[in-house]
Amino acid sequence: MSAALARRVALAAQGFGALRPVGAATPGLRQLTPLVSKLALLQIDSVNVFERSHYLPVFARTGAYDKAQLDRLTYGPRMVEYWAHVASFIPVTTLPLLQWRMDDYRSRASTGADTWAAANPQMIDWLQGELAEKGPMTASAFEHESNRRNGPWWGWSDVKIGLETLFRWGDVVSAGRTRFERLYALPAQALPAAVVSAMQEAPLRRSEAARELVSQSARALGVSTLGDIADYFRLKTVDALPAVRALEESGELLPVAVDGWNRAAWLHRDARLPRRMDAAAILSPFDPVVWRRERAERLFDFHYRIEIYTPQPKRIFGYYVLPVLIDDRIVGRVDLKSDRQAGLLRVQSAWIEPWVSPAVFPTIAARLAAVLRTTAAWQGLSEVTVMPTGTFAAPLAAELALPPAP
């Protein structure tokens, strides 16, 4: 398989290249549900300088949609949160496949590796009792003398630590969010009875769960290495490799050699093999296309590091930088900020990849400008402004100064 075909296979598996009919209605649950199912999960992140990350993969693939519709899906009965890739929205039916991970977290308390849980069994019991009596609650709603932050950022109170411990164990689940604050609940208060029963009465063996998780990962990736597959649900190689071998034996995964990869790879039997890819999108730093940075370099020759936690003088590209996908290549990156008070989508910097020929700058600028105008409208912002920072700032600003194409 050529490297170019591998890129197209990977993007098609992720839901790119499906053209919407002209005049199609704004995507609703009928379109969002199968797309999220294809992705298998949406990674959650709290940074909101531009837009919360879990909304962005859907926007990249469908264009403007009503975020309230995605909220209906992610906060409804069909999805739930858990530590899948990292903190993620997953279909509720995936939760039993992660029972072994919950058991691993719980065992850390019994062995003493989780020192807080081992030292605070009374707090853990009290939190469960409060939820049983009062129903789903946010961490801030618990009335307890220790419910005070112990510092900035992640300086959690003991109440928050206890709830997150129970969340990792599966003894507490998410029942949605209020102003992005997680609502904690007992499983029976928030999950379908069949899911609770499956987890408590007939848990899957670890090997069975790993095989299904690997199947979902390989399908979502299209073509992938063992490391790619394991990373999707953060599996260890000791769990992922036997599952890959079993699926190879069954014919679900087909061994392939990809030009330039220099490592074993597998193609999912249901993967599409597109002859071309028509896409124009900005990608969240936590989009599955780029979240495994080593895969992004292998697929797109794109070196990517998020610089949010890098001191400003040491940043190269900006604070919240999103890769720019045009067709089957990542051609640049933009640092975006939604200035909601001023009604502006601010392009803090814009960069083009060094390999891109100046001859195609106008075409890329026109396609990126169209994406940014759609993005601003989706964010409820009236205008896009470009700061004069970055190797692509001038062509992009010039294009945005022109009237939009009809």
FENQUIZI-V805802 format. One record per backbone hydrogen bond with DSSP energy under -0.5 kcal/mol. CO is the residue of the C=O (numbers start at 1). NH is the residue of the N-H. If there is no record, write none. Layout:
((CO & NH) (CO & NH))
//
This chain:
((1 & 259) (2 & 6) (3 & 7) (4 & 8) (5 & 9) (6 & 10) (7 & 11) (8 & 12) (9 & 13) (10 & 14) (11 & 16) (12 & 15) (15 & 18) (17 & 19) (21 & 24) (27 & 66) (28 & 31) (28 & 32) (29 & 33) (31 & 35) (32 & 36) (33 & 37) (34 & 38) (35 & 39) (36 & 40) (40 & 91) (42 & 89) (49 & 338) (52 & 55) (52 & 56) (53 & 56) (53 & 57) (55 & 59) (56 & 60) (57 & 61) (58 & 61) (58 & 62) (59 & 63) (64 & 27) (65 & 67) (66 & 69) (66 & 70) (67 & 71) (68 & 72) (69 & 73) (70 & 74) (71 & 75) (73 & 76) (76 & 79) (78 & 92) (80 & 90) (82 & 84) (82 & 88) (86 & 84) (86 & 85) (87 & 44) (88 & 82) (89 & 42) (90 & 80) (91 & 94) (91 & 95) (92 & 95) (94 & 97) (95 & 98) (96 & 99) (98 & 102) (99 & 103) (100 & 104) (101 & 105) (102 & 106) (103 & 107) (104 & 108) (105 & 108) (105 & 109) (106 & 109) (106 & 110) (107 & 111) (108 & 113) (108 & 114) (109 & 112) (113 & 115) (114 & 118) (115 & 119) (116 & 120) (117 & 120) (120 & 124) (121 & 125) (122 & 126) (123 & 127) (124 & 128) (125 & 129) (126 & 130) (127 & 131) (128 & 132) (129 & 133) (130 & 134) (131 & 135) (137 & 184) (138 & 141) (139 & 142) (142 & 144) (144 & 147) (146 & 148) (146 & 158) (146 & 159) (152 & 155) (154 & 156) (155 & 150) (155 & 151) (157 & 161) (158 & 162) (159 & 163) (160 & 164) (161 & 165) (162 & 166) (163 & 167) (164 & 168) (165 & 169) (166 & 170) (166 & 171) (166 & 172) (167 & 170) (171 & 187) (173 & 185) (176 & 183) (178 & 181) (180 & 182) (181 & 178) (182 & 139) (182 & 184) (183 & 175) (184 & 137) (185 & 173) (186 & 189) (186 & 190) (187 & 190) (187 & 191) (192 & 195) (192 & 196) (193 & 197) (194 & 198) (195 & 199) (196 & 200) (197 & 201) (197 & 202) (198 & 202) (205 & 209) (206 & 210) (207 & 211) (208 & 212) (209 & 213) (210 & 214) (211 & 215) (212 & 216) (213 & 217) (214 & 218) (215 & 219) (216 & 220) (217 & 221) (218 & 222) (221 & 223) (222 & 268) (224 & 266) (225 & 229) (226 & 230) (227 & 231) (228 & 232) (229 & 233) (230 & 235) (231 & 234) (236 & 239) (236 & 240) (237 & 241) (239 & 243) (240 & 244) (241 & 245) (242 & 246) (243 & 247) (244 & 248) (245 & 249) (246 & 250) (247 & 251) (247 & 252) (247 & 253) (248 & 251) (252 & 269) (253 & 255) (254 & 267) (256 & 258) (256 & 265) (258 & 261) (258 & 262) (265 & 256) (266 & 224) (267 & 254) (268 & 271) (277 & 279) (279 & 327) (281 & 325) (283 & 323) (284 & 287) (287 & 290) (287 & 291) (291 & 293) (292 & 295) (292 & 296) (293 & 297) (294 & 298) (295 & 299) (296 & 300) (296 & 302) (297 & 301) (301 & 303) (302 & 304) (307 & 310) (311 & 314) (311 & 315) (312 & 315) (319 & 321) (320 & 336) (322 & 334) (323 & 283) (323 & 325) (324 & 326) (324 & 331) (324 & 332) (325 & 281) (326 & 329) (329 & 326) (329 & 331) (331 & 353) (332 & 324) (333 & 351) (334 & 322) (334 & 336) (335 & 348) (335 & 349) (337 & 339) (337 & 346) (338 & 340) (339 & 343) (339 & 344) (343 & 382) (343 & 383) (344 & 339) (344 & 346) (345 & 347) (345 & 385) (346 & 337) (346 & 348) (347 & 387) (349 & 335) (350 & 392) (350 & 393) (351 & 333) (353 & 356) (357 & 360) (358 & 361) (360 & 364) (361 & 365) (362 & 366) (363 & 367) (364 & 368) (365 & 369) (366 & 370) (367 & 371) (368 & 372) (369 & 373) (370 & 374) (371 & 375) (372 & 376) (373 & 377) (374 & 378) (375 & 379) (376 & 381) (377 & 380) (383 & 345) (385 & 347) (387 & 389) (389 & 350) (390 & 393) (392 & 396) (393 & 397) (394 & 398) (395 & 399) (396 & 400) (397 & 401) (399 & 402))
//
